[in-house]
């Protein structure tokens, strides 16, 4: 009789069939904390429905399929006619359609819109991050378009619609629309003022013909794009539609798709405008950066939220695996060193979630007239974008290691999380750009620093390590008068700002064990950034139990 050699034992079951929202205590508590009481029941019901969909085996299959079957560029049809189309796997359209129908582009038309949308974006991004790119840009295009009331009236109802229509149709024939952007050029990168794309005025009021090349154009199958080009009056923002009102296609030449490290489900392209490319001016000539700044702030916040979502999914997978996997006589989760690693990962994830949701709530408050929140966003968004997006890559790598060799195998999903992690630290300005933006705000907007310090002051006296870290930060801020010295230390300054802001929020809102672990490591010790070095005297068991997903 042949021996049985392929009995499968001691393997963690797939993490499916659970509610991604309610299983995330930090996210659920943030929603309850910041939502208006009259909206909370409705928001919880919406997010619970989305959370159950995100945790379903069907949605998880869509995420795998969309990443395994990358977008394909079709430049011409069989007869040689230009198409300039990108084909996506059906799973990508299912993911994107579900995101739109769930209101992830509709924050601007709903009460507590940014809060509920941020939570939904975090939930659904855990299925797949790539399709979140057009979702994010569509959401963020609204404040830029409001610089032109006529354009906003025509496009905003479609951008905030819950209807998804993937076909290229004239704008008037679509109940819902998606937007992309084209800012970056090969010679300038983040220095958009070095852009060389030209915009020549046409006879029609506000219309221009564009000539140039964009090195990165995100989501090239969108219905419209916000782009920057040099008009006679200087760098200017334009709306470039894929389809013209008469039903013809605009001259939007897709040269190639980028072969990226991750973000495989989403297409990023190089595109050319051939001199007949029609666009409509947004705002005044020469005010392109000012017109686009609202979009940049919103997409930077989405970088924070997307990274927080990735971190949460990585932690959920690591804790789930360690709970079900046994080694050396018991479950991995019960081993002191593994518990330390998992708790440290959980603390990092919760700090990112609490910060991202506080900023989303600030977006809502700023929209209703709160000067404190408006000025807080000016400093806190680039600081959070700098720090949280960087920590995501460290966390994804450590969470992968928690699964051992299984984590290094594609089927685990962990390699996809690790490849995905760096994109948010690069998109919408890399680390240096964020750090310099913080310095710019500190020098030009004194009210922003006042708002930041007032926010920190709400936790004054609650933890001595936090109080000491804030005091040290104030000392460092006193060196702003020396621009050259401060620029060289900008990254360290911004890191400290992000950490004390996270610490202040955790002290106010998180369970004592989580706040204690954060302050003891990030603010009170000789922390070097590695995971699994928390003081063993802390209550690490409760931190890990809080992070465990259901199912």
PAMARZA-934661 format. One record per residue (C-alpha): y, z, x; residue number from 1; residue in three letters. Coordinates in steps of 0.02 Angstrom, whole numbers, plus 50000, padded with zeros to 5 digits. Each point is the difference from the previous one (the first is absolute). Layout:
N
py; pz; px; num; residuo
Y; Z; X; NUM; ala
...
//
This chain:
551
py; pz; px; num; residuo
50000; 50000; 50000; 1; unk
50169; 49948; 50072; 2; unk
50124; 50137; 50037; 3; unk
50158; 50009; 49897; 4; unk
50145; 49976; 50118; 5; unk
50145; 49954; 49888; 6; unk
50026; 50150; 49888; 7; unk
50188; 50028; 49985; 8; unk
50051; 50182; 50011; 9; unk
50152; 50100; 50051; 10; unk
50124; 49863; 49961; 11; unk
50158; 50033; 49900; 12; unk
50004; 49907; 49833; 13; unk
50141; 49875; 49970; 14; unk
50164; 50079; 49949; 15; unk
50017; 49915; 49831; 16; unk
50012; 50050; 49818; 17; unk
50140; 50126; 50020; 18; unk
50182; 50017; 49950; 19; unk
50106; 49964; 50153; 20; unk
50151; 50083; 49919; 21; unk
49932; 50165; 49936; 22; unk
49891; 50021; 50155; 23; unk
50158; 49998; 50107; 24; unk
50073; 50173; 49973; 25; unk
50155; 49968; 50105; 26; unk
50044; 49842; 49904; 27; unk
49965; 50073; 49828; 28; unk
50105; 50154; 50039; 29; unk
50144; 49893; 50064; 30; unk
50003; 49901; 49838; 31; unk
50000; 50160; 49897; 32; unk
50137; 50073; 50110; 33; unk
50122; 49856; 49996; 34; unk
49971; 49919; 49829; 35; unk
50109; 50044; 49852; 36; unk
49898; 50115; 49885; 37; unk
50019; 49880; 49855; 38; unk
49919; 49858; 50099; 39; unk
49863; 50095; 50090; 40; unk
49859; 49979; 49873; 41; unk
50030; 49814; 49988; 42; unk
50009; 49980; 50190; 43; unk
49841; 50101; 50027; 44; unk
49907; 49893; 49873; 45; unk
50058; 49839; 50084; 46; unk
49957; 50059; 50174; 47; unk
49832; 50070; 49945; 48; unk
49952; 49832; 49928; 49; unk
50054; 49913; 50159; 50; unk
49911; 50131; 50106; 51; unk
49835; 49974; 49909; 52; unk
50018; 49812; 50022; 53; unk
50038; 50022; 50186; 54; unk
49846; 50109; 50024; 55; unk
49883; 49883; 49908; 56; unk
49866; 49900; 50089; 57; unk
50073; 49842; 49925; 58; unk
50172; 50025; 50078; 59; unk
49922; 50047; 50166; 60; unk
49903; 49836; 49998; 61; unk
50162; 49906; 49966; 62; unk
50078; 50080; 50153; 63; unk
49853; 49950; 50110; 64; unk
49995; 49823; 49932; 65; unk
50187; 49972; 50019; 66; unk
49990; 50050; 50183; 67; unk
49840; 49907; 50043; 68; unk
50065; 49838; 49922; 69; unk
50167; 49971; 50083; 70; unk
50137; 49889; 49926; 71; unk
49986; 49816; 50041; 72; unk
50149; 49883; 50026; 73; unk
50000; 49830; 49913; 74; unk
50143; 49898; 50070; 75; unk
49954; 49834; 49916; 76; unk
49893; 49935; 49859; 77; unk
49865; 49868; 50024; 78; unk
50128; 49861; 49984; 79; unk
50119; 50067; 50132; 80; unk
50128; 50078; 49883; 81; unk
50077; 50165; 50057; 82; unk
49929; 50151; 49910; 83; unk
50053; 50148; 50107; 84; unk
49885; 50115; 49904; 85; unk
49895; 50149; 50048; 86; unk
49833; 50029; 49915; 87; unk
49942; 50179; 49973; 88; unk
49831; 50069; 49950; 89; unk
49992; 50047; 49815; 90; unk
49985; 50183; 50050; 91; unk
50176; 49994; 50074; 92; unk
50070; 49938; 49835; 93; unk
49907; 50137; 49906; 94; unk
50074; 50132; 50116; 95; unk
50175; 49929; 49987; 96; unk
49989; 49975; 49813; 97; unk
49943; 50179; 49975; 98; unk
50143; 50063; 50107; 99; unk
50130; 49904; 49900; 100; unk
49927; 50050; 49832; 101; unk
50000; 50182; 50057; 102; unk
50189; 49993; 50023; 103; unk
50005; 50000; 50190; 104; unk
50144; 49876; 49996; 105; unk
50087; 50079; 49851; 106; unk
50081; 50158; 50071; 107; unk
50177; 49943; 49961; 108; unk
49974; 49994; 49812; 109; unk
49914; 50167; 49970; 110; unk
50050; 50184; 50001; 111; unk
49934; 50088; 50156; 112; unk
49961; 49822; 50049; 113; unk
49998; 50019; 50188; 114; unk
49895; 50158; 49993; 115; unk
49866; 49931; 49886; 116; unk
50001; 49834; 50090; 117; unk
49985; 50084; 50171; 118; unk
49849; 50100; 49942; 119; unk
49921; 49844; 49926; 120; unk
50034; 49903; 50159; 121; unk
49912; 50136; 50101; 122; unk
49852; 49999; 49883; 123; unk
49972; 49813; 49989; 124; unk
50036; 49967; 50184; 125; unk
49844; 50100; 50041; 126; unk
49898; 49856; 49928; 127; unk
50086; 49870; 50109; 128; unk
50164; 50004; 50093; 129; unk
50029; 49814; 50024; 130; unk
50042; 49953; 49821; 131; unk
50127; 50142; 50002; 132; unk
50116; 49890; 50104; 133; unk
50059; 49887; 49856; 134; unk
49999; 50152; 49885; 135; unk
50117; 50091; 50119; 136; unk
50118; 49854; 50028; 137; unk
50011; 49958; 49816; 138; unk
50046; 50181; 49964; 139; unk
50126; 50004; 50142; 140; unk
50085; 49835; 49958; 141; unk
50084; 50072; 49845; 142; unk
50141; 50098; 50085; 143; unk
50041; 49849; 50110; 144; unk
50012; 49883; 49851; 145; unk
50117; 50119; 49912; 146; unk
50134; 49944; 50121; 147; unk
50011; 49847; 49885; 148; unk
49997; 50050; 49815; 149; unk
49955; 49824; 49945; 150; unk
49849; 49992; 50115; 151; unk
49948; 50175; 49952; 152; unk
50008; 49956; 49815; 153; unk
49891; 49848; 50028; 154; unk
49870; 50075; 50117; 155; unk
49991; 50188; 49977; 156; unk
49905; 49995; 49833; 157; unk
49867; 49892; 50082; 158; unk
49989; 50104; 50158; 159; unk
49978; 50162; 49902; 160; unk
49880; 49922; 49874; 161; unk
49820; 50058; 49983; 162; unk
49939; 49820; 49983; 163; unk
49915; 49914; 50147; 164; unk
49997; 49811; 50008; 165; unk
49935; 49927; 50165; 166; unk
50038; 49817; 49964; 167; unk
50154; 49914; 50073; 168; unk
50110; 49967; 49849; 169; unk
50188; 49982; 49973; 170; unk
50082; 50172; 49987; 171; unk
50038; 49979; 49815; 172; unk
49817; 49969; 49962; 173; unk
49936; 50162; 50078; 174; unk
49994; 50167; 49909; 175; unk
49987; 50089; 50167; 176; unk
50045; 49956; 50178; 177; unk
49968; 50062; 50177; 178; unk
50117; 49996; 50150; 179; unk
49977; 49988; 50187; 180; unk
50122; 50000; 50143; 181; unk
50042; 49897; 50153; 182; unk
50113; 50092; 50122; 183; unk
49918; 49989; 50170; 184; unk
50021; 49853; 50118; 185; unk
49908; 49969; 50162; 186; unk
50152; 50020; 50112; 187; unk
50069; 50157; 49919; 188; unk
49867; 50112; 49924; 189; unk
50086; 50155; 49933; 190; unk
50167; 49934; 50062; 191; unk
50032; 49900; 49842; 192; unk
50179; 49963; 50051; 193; unk
49924; 49882; 50130; 194; unk
49926; 49894; 49860; 195; unk
50032; 49813; 50016; 196; unk
49947; 49938; 49828; 197; unk
50150; 49905; 49930; 198; unk
50065; 49998; 49821; 199; unk
50112; 49856; 49948; 200; unk
50098; 50017; 49836; 201; unk
49960; 49876; 49862; 202; unk
50111; 49940; 49860; 203; unk
49921; 50120; 49877; 204; unk
50084; 50170; 50003; 205; unk
49899; 50124; 50103; 206; unk
49869; 49871; 50051; 207; unk
49956; 49957; 50181; 208; unk
49880; 49892; 50099; 209; unk
49902; 50093; 50133; 210; unk
49937; 49937; 50168; 211; unk
49898; 50109; 50115; 212; unk
49840; 50093; 50038; 213; unk
49936; 50173; 49957; 214; unk
49876; 50080; 50119; 215; unk
49934; 50122; 49869; 216; unk
50007; 49963; 49815; 217; unk
49903; 50126; 49900; 218; unk
49899; 49952; 49846; 219; unk
50039; 49812; 50006; 220; unk
49929; 49967; 49826; 221; unk
50135; 50105; 49918; 222; unk
50117; 49925; 49871; 223; unk
50156; 50035; 50100; 224; unk
50059; 50067; 50167; 225; unk
50148; 50091; 50067; 226; unk
50048; 49919; 50166; 227; unk
50141; 50014; 50125; 228; unk
50093; 49849; 50067; 229; unk
50163; 49959; 50089; 230; unk
50126; 49935; 49873; 231; unk
50176; 49943; 50050; 232; unk
50059; 50179; 49971; 233; unk
49861; 50082; 50101; 234; unk
49828; 50074; 49970; 235; unk
49966; 49993; 49813; 236; unk
49861; 50046; 49880; 237; unk
49921; 49866; 49891; 238; unk
49874; 49987; 49859; 239; unk
49879; 49859; 50035; 240; unk
49887; 49955; 49852; 241; unk
49834; 49912; 50027; 242; unk
50025; 49896; 49842; 243; unk
50163; 49923; 49943; 244; unk
50059; 50008; 49819; 245; unk
49953; 49817; 49971; 246; unk
49818; 50038; 50042; 247; unk
49999; 49923; 50173; 248; unk
49948; 50094; 50156; 249; unk
50131; 50062; 50119; 250; unk
49984; 49943; 50182; 251; unk
49906; 50151; 50066; 252; unk
49888; 49943; 50142; 253; unk
49862; 50120; 50050; 254; unk
49959; 49961; 50182; 255; unk
49859; 50124; 50028; 256; unk
49933; 50170; 49950; 257; unk
50005; 50142; 50125; 258; unk
49833; 50063; 50067; 259; unk
50036; 50186; 49989; 260; unk
49915; 50157; 50066; 261; unk
49976; 50062; 49822; 262; unk
50078; 49974; 49829; 263; unk
49874; 49860; 49980; 264; unk
50010; 49982; 49811; 265; unk
50186; 49960; 50010; 266; unk
50074; 49838; 50067; 267; unk
50143; 50001; 50124; 268; unk
50069; 49831; 50047; 269; unk
50118; 49899; 50106; 270; unk
50108; 49890; 49889; 271; unk
50130; 49865; 50026; 272; unk
50150; 49946; 49897; 273; unk
50033; 49815; 50027; 274; unk
50182; 49979; 49951; 275; unk
49960; 49965; 49818; 276; unk
49940; 50176; 49963; 277; unk
50104; 50065; 49855; 278; unk
50058; 50181; 49993; 279; unk
50124; 50105; 49903; 280; unk
50119; 50119; 50089; 281; unk
49978; 50186; 49965; 282; unk
50163; 50093; 50027; 283; unk
50142; 49939; 50109; 284; unk
49988; 49891; 50155; 285; unk
49990; 50103; 50157; 286; unk
49932; 50152; 49906; 287; unk
49816; 49962; 50019; 288; unk
49950; 50164; 50079; 289; unk
50098; 50100; 49872; 290; unk
49918; 49902; 49859; 291; unk
49826; 50028; 50066; 292; unk
50016; 50184; 50049; 293; unk
49941; 50064; 49831; 294; unk
49841; 49899; 50016; 295; unk
49972; 50064; 50176; 296; unk
50016; 50182; 49945; 297; unk
49874; 49974; 49860; 298; unk
49873; 49910; 50108; 299; unk
50017; 50130; 50138; 300; unk
49957; 50134; 49874; 301; unk
49849; 49897; 49950; 302; unk
49947; 50000; 50182; 303; unk
49997; 50189; 49990; 304; unk
49905; 49999; 49836; 305; unk
49877; 49868; 50059; 306; unk
49964; 50099; 50158; 307; unk
49980; 50160; 49899; 308; unk
49876; 49909; 49887; 309; unk
49900; 49939; 50148; 310; unk
49998; 50175; 50074; 311; unk
49941; 50076; 49837; 312; unk
49858; 49875; 49984; 313; unk
49947; 50028; 50181; 314; unk
49998; 50189; 49975; 315; unk
49906; 49984; 49836; 316; unk
49866; 49895; 50085; 317; unk
49986; 50119; 50148; 318; unk
49985; 50157; 49893; 319; unk
49879; 49914; 49882; 320; unk
49889; 49948; 50145; 321; unk
50004; 50171; 50083; 322; unk
49958; 50086; 49835; 323; unk
49841; 49897; 49976; 324; unk
49945; 49975; 50179; 325; unk
49894; 50133; 50086; 326; unk
49985; 50027; 50187; 327; unk
49942; 50142; 50112; 328; unk
49932; 50102; 49856; 329; unk
50133; 49981; 49865; 330; unk
50137; 49893; 49921; 331; unk
50127; 49930; 50121; 332; unk
50142; 50070; 49895; 333; unk
49938; 50176; 50040; 334; unk
50010; 49978; 50189; 335; unk
50154; 50091; 50068; 336; unk
50060; 49858; 50111; 337; unk
49974; 49865; 49868; 338; unk
50086; 50111; 49873; 339; unk
50148; 50014; 50119; 340; unk
50012; 49811; 50017; 341; unk
49986; 49971; 49813; 342; unk
50129; 50134; 49961; 343; unk
50120; 49926; 50126; 344; unk
49978; 49827; 49923; 345; unk
50027; 50074; 49827; 346; unk
50160; 50087; 50054; 347; unk
50068; 49837; 50072; 348; unk
49957; 49905; 49842; 349; unk
50078; 50129; 49884; 350; unk
50159; 50006; 50104; 351; unk
50016; 49810; 49983; 352; unk
49969; 50005; 49813; 353; unk
50122; 50141; 49965; 354; unk
50136; 49913; 50101; 355; unk
49972; 49829; 49922; 356; unk
50005; 50069; 49824; 357; unk
50156; 50104; 50036; 358; unk
50088; 49841; 50055; 359; unk
49940; 49906; 49846; 360; unk
50071; 50138; 49891; 361; unk
50162; 49987; 50099; 362; unk
50008; 49815; 49956; 363; unk
49996; 50046; 49816; 364; unk
50130; 50137; 50022; 365; unk
50114; 49889; 50103; 366; unk
49992; 49870; 49863; 367; unk
50066; 50127; 49875; 368; unk
50145; 50054; 50110; 369; unk
49936; 50133; 50122; 370; unk
50105; 49986; 50158; 371; unk
49885; 50122; 50090; 372; unk
49848; 49891; 49972; 373; unk
50092; 49839; 50039; 374; unk
50058; 50067; 50167; 375; unk
49833; 50082; 50036; 376; unk
49914; 49832; 49984; 377; unk
50116; 49924; 50130; 378; unk
49925; 50110; 50137; 379; unk
49832; 50052; 49930; 380; unk
49933; 49826; 49962; 381; unk
50012; 49929; 50177; 382; unk
49943; 50166; 50074; 383; unk
49849; 50006; 49885; 384; unk
49964; 49816; 50028; 385; unk
50002; 50029; 50188; 386; unk
49884; 50150; 50000; 387; unk
49879; 49981; 49855; 388; unk
49956; 49820; 50041; 389; unk
49961; 50047; 50180; 390; unk
49891; 50147; 49952; 391; unk
49897; 49890; 49884; 392; unk
49918; 49908; 50145; 393; unk
49957; 50162; 50091; 394; unk
49927; 50072; 49840; 395; unk
49899; 49844; 49956; 396; unk
49919; 49999; 50172; 397; unk
49954; 50185; 49991; 398; unk
49934; 49986; 49822; 399; unk
49892; 49853; 50054; 400; unk
49928; 50108; 50139; 401; unk
49950; 50132; 49872; 402; unk
49871; 49875; 49935; 403; unk
49931; 49971; 50174; 404; unk
49918; 49831; 50027; 405; unk
50001; 49971; 49812; 406; unk
50190; 50000; 50005; 407; unk
50002; 49861; 50128; 408; unk
49901; 49886; 49884; 409; unk
50097; 49886; 49883; 410; unk
49900; 50051; 49847; 411; unk
50073; 50175; 50010; 412; unk
50175; 49933; 49966; 413; unk
50072; 50104; 50141; 414; unk
50031; 49854; 50120; 415; unk
50104; 49917; 49864; 416; unk
50106; 50157; 49983; 417; unk
50024; 50007; 50189; 418; unk
50052; 49817; 50010; 419; unk
50117; 50023; 49853; 420; unk
50087; 50154; 50068; 421; unk
50122; 49922; 50128; 422; unk
50079; 49874; 49880; 423; unk
50119; 50124; 49919; 424; unk
50068; 50057; 50167; 425; unk
50044; 49819; 50042; 426; unk
50056; 49933; 49831; 427; unk
50184; 50026; 49952; 428; unk
50048; 50051; 50175; 429; unk
49892; 50077; 50136; 430; unk
50020; 50176; 50069; 431; unk
50151; 49963; 50109; 432; unk
50091; 49918; 49854; 433; unk
49971; 50154; 49891; 434; unk
50054; 50120; 50136; 435; unk
50160; 49903; 50034; 436; unk
50035; 49993; 49813; 437; unk
49990; 50189; 49992; 438; unk
50124; 50014; 50144; 439; unk
50115; 49877; 49912; 440; unk
49995; 50104; 49841; 441; unk
50033; 50161; 50095; 442; unk
50156; 49926; 50079; 443; unk
50069; 49902; 49854; 444; unk
49947; 50101; 49847; 445; unk
50034; 50186; 50027; 446; unk
49955; 50031; 49819; 447; unk
49823; 49944; 50038; 448; unk
49975; 50137; 50128; 449; unk
50075; 50128; 49880; 450; unk
49876; 49946; 49865; 451; unk
49855; 50007; 50123; 452; unk
50046; 50175; 50059; 453; unk
50027; 50059; 49821; 454; unk
49826; 49939; 49958; 455; unk
49929; 50097; 50146; 456; unk
50102; 50151; 49948; 457; unk
49904; 50015; 49838; 458; unk
49854; 50069; 50103; 459; unk
50105; 50113; 50112; 460; unk
49916; 50168; 50033; 461; unk
49830; 49949; 49933; 462; unk
49919; 49973; 50171; 463; unk
50065; 50059; 50169; 464; unk
49925; 49851; 50091; 465; unk
50091; 49880; 49886; 466; unk
50163; 50095; 50020; 467; unk
49983; 49992; 50189; 468; unk
49960; 49814; 49995; 469; unk
50155; 49966; 49894; 470; unk
50106; 50100; 50123; 471; unk
49931; 49898; 50146; 472; unk
50036; 49840; 49904; 473; unk
50181; 50051; 49974; 474; unk
50018; 50029; 50186; 475; unk
49933; 49827; 50036; 476; unk
50115; 49921; 49872; 477; unk
50146; 50073; 50097; 478; unk
49972; 49867; 50134; 479; unk
50047; 49855; 49885; 480; unk
50166; 49982; 50092; 481; unk
49909; 49919; 50147; 482; unk
49933; 49836; 49927; 483; unk
49905; 49943; 50154; 484; unk
49908; 50165; 50023; 485; unk
49963; 50017; 49815; 486; unk
49933; 49823; 49981; 487; unk
49873; 50032; 50137; 488; unk
49940; 50154; 49906; 489; unk
50014; 49926; 49826; 490; unk
49814; 49992; 49965; 491; unk
49975; 50184; 50040; 492; unk
50149; 50047; 49893; 493; unk
49937; 49901; 49850; 494; unk
49825; 50071; 50021; 495; unk
50072; 50176; 49992; 496; unk
50104; 49957; 49847; 497; unk
49848; 49934; 49909; 498; unk
49894; 50150; 50048; 499; unk
50126; 50131; 49944; 500; unk
50027; 49906; 49837; 501; unk
49813; 49994; 49969; 502; unk
49985; 50183; 50048; 503; unk
50139; 50052; 49882; 504; unk
49918; 49908; 49855; 505; unk
49828; 50073; 50036; 506; unk
50070; 50176; 50012; 507; unk
50081; 49976; 49831; 508; unk
49861; 49909; 49909; 509; unk
49830; 50004; 50086; 510; unk
49871; 50141; 49994; 511; unk
50032; 50132; 50134; 512; unk
49848; 49948; 50102; 513; unk
50062; 49820; 50015; 514; unk
50180; 50048; 50040; 515; unk
49940; 50130; 50126; 516; unk
49890; 49873; 50089; 517; unk
50141; 49874; 50009; 518; unk
50130; 50122; 50067; 519; unk
49878; 50080; 50122; 520; unk
49953; 49833; 50078; 521; unk
50144; 49878; 49977; 522; unk
50144; 50124; 50013; 523; unk
49938; 50159; 50082; 524; unk
49884; 49956; 50142; 525; unk
49972; 49881; 50145; 526; unk
49941; 49862; 49886; 527; unk
49961; 49836; 50086; 528; unk
49962; 49897; 49847; 529; unk
49809; 50003; 50012; 530; unk
49899; 50051; 49848; 531; unk
49883; 50149; 49996; 532; unk
50106; 50122; 50099; 533; unk
50054; 50116; 49860; 534; unk
49993; 50187; 50037; 535; unk
49825; 50053; 49943; 536; unk
50070; 50157; 49919; 537; unk
50078; 49897; 49860; 538; unk
49920; 49978; 49829; 539; unk
49930; 49828; 50039; 540; unk
49862; 50005; 49870; 541; unk
50122; 49999; 49853; 542; unk
50100; 49859; 50079; 543; unk
49844; 49891; 50011; 544; unk
49941; 50046; 49825; 545; unk
50169; 49949; 49931; 546; unk
49984; 49829; 50082; 547; unk
49825; 49964; 49935; 548; unk
49989; 49855; 49876; 549; unk
49900; 50020; 49841; 550; unk
49832; 49913; 49984; 551; unk
//
